Amino acid sequence: MSFISETQLSNYRSRTQMFSADNIVDLNESYYRDKSRPMVFLSHKHDEQEILQGVVAFLKEEGVNVYVDWMDPSMPAYTNAETAHSLKEKIKVANKFILIATPSAINSKWCNWELGLGDAAKYKEHIALLPINKTNETFRGAEYLAIYPYIDYENGNNQYCDGRYIQKGYYVKTQLSNGNIHLTPLKNWLIR
């Protein structure tokens, strides 16, 4: 599994305005939102604001709405059982689930709990990891993450099995039982 660098994300972050609740869409069914745009539940480590801002900008550029729990005014002010119940519902309502897979997020009890919920509600076609790393650390001790599709960038130099070059861009990569990897352009994955 390769990683998207924080530098790549900073390019998206620098193109956006201030990061605020205005950039985020509420997942309440009664709340008006453009249902023609897919909704992504972002699981993330709360203290990684710059990474989160870059990912939100990146996904919004891909044409989706993004849900971030702590920017939702309907969520409890302090984490409690009500928080857990609300998160379960938000994950079910979202079209896609993406874990911003930083080393800190992978070590977070909450992110792992959300990933388990995403697994139950979205596996395997509607869940993906977005691995982000600044020091090329591995996910040693979290090998279970290998079962999930992940988002990765192709630079146009790699080839498919038939010799055709893979176009530049972001893809959701899914490990197949025969050892091959299935590539779906991220934009296509987000809308199905």
N, C-alpha and C positions, 0 to 999 in steps of 0.2 A: 504494500500500500504506500503510495507516495503522499506527500503533504502539500498543501497550499501554503505559501509563505505569508507571513504578516505583511511583507512588502507588497505582494500582489494585492492584498486587501486594502492597504493604505492608498493605492491608486483609486479605488472605488470611493473610499472614505473622503478623499480630498475633493471629489467631484460633487459631493452632496452638501446641502446646507446643514444647519444645526440639527443634531440628533435629538428628537423629542417624541413625545407621545403622538404628535401629529403625523409622524412617519409610520406609526403602527396602527393596525386595524383591530378593533375589538372583535372577539369571536362569539359574542352573544348572538343567538339566532334572532332575537328581536331587534337587534341593532342593525341599522341599514349599512350594508356594505355591498360593493360591486361583486356579485356572485359569479360574474363571468371571468373574474380573475381568481386563479387558485389561491388558497390560503395555506401558508406554511406555519406550523408550530415550530418555533426555534427553541431547542433545549440548549442551555448554555450556562457557564459559570458567571454569576452575577458581577464578580469583581473584574471581569475582562471586558470593560466598556469599549475600548478601542477596537478590539477584535469584533465585538458584537456590532458596532457601528459600521465597520467595513462589510460584514456579512449582510446586514440589512440593506446597505446601499447596493451591494452586488446582486442580491435577490430581487430587489425592486427594479433594478435595471433589466432583469430577466422577465419582468412583467407579472410578478406575483405580489400578493398582499402578505404581510408578515405579522405574526403574533408574538409578542414578548410579554411574558407574564407580569413582571414588575411594573410595566407601563400601563397595565390594565386597571383602571380605577375601580372595577368591580371586585378585584382580588382583595382579600383581607390585608390590613396594614401590617400584621405580624403573622409569621408562618405558624399554622396550626392545622388541625384536622380539616377544617373548612377549606384551607388552601389545597390540600390533597384532593378533596372531592372536586373542587373547581378545576384543578389541572386535569383530572381524569376526563371531565366533560370537554374541556378545550381541546384536548388531544383527539378525542373521538370526532369532534365537529370539523377539525382541520382536514384539508385534503391531503396534506403531506406532513411528514415529521422529519426534521433534520436536527441531528445532534452536532453542535459545533464541537468537534472532538479535539480539544486541546488536552495536554497532559493533566491540567487542573480539573477540567470537566470530567475526565475519565475517572479521576479519584474522588469525585463528588458523589455523595450518597444520593442527593436529589437528582442529579443528572442521570445516574444509573437507574434510579426508580422511574424517572420519566421515560428512559429508553425502554425499560421493561413494559411500560404502558403502551408506548409507541409500537413495540414489537407485537403486542397482543392485538392492537387496533389496526395496524398498518402493514404488517409483515407480508410480503416481502416487496411488493410493488410500490408501496407508498412511503417507504422509510429509507433514509440514507444518512451516512456520516459525512461530515465535512471536516476531514483531518487537517488541522492547522498546527504547525510546529515551527519554532524559531531555532531550535538547536538540534534538529534531526534525531530527537529522542525516539525510542521505539515505545510501543504500547506493551512492553513486557509486563506480564501479570494480568493483562486484559486481552488475551488471545481470543476470547469469545467475540470480540468486535469483528473478527475476520468473516463472520457469517453474514454481515450486513453489506448491502451495496454502499458504495462510497463515491463522492464527487471528486473528480480529478481533472487536471488540465492536460491536454495533449498539444504538443508544440508543432505538430505536422511532420515530424521526422520518423514516427513509428508507423508500422504497417500492420494491416489485417493479415490473417493467415493466407489469404489469396494473393498477397503482394500489393494490394492497393494501399496508398498512403491514407492514414487517418487525418482528416481535416483538423486544423487548429481549432481549439475551443474546449469548453468544459463538457464533461460527460459524467453520467452515472454509470459506474462499473459494477457489474454483478458477477461474482465467481460462479461458474457453472460446475456441475458435478463431474464433468470430464476434464476439469482443470483449466479450461479456457475461460476467458473473461468476455462477457457480453457488454457492449458499449451502447448506451442510449444518450443522444445529445441531451444535455441538461434541460434546454428549453422544451424539448418533446416530453421528457419525463415529468416536468412540472405541470404540464397541461393535461396529462392523461389520468 
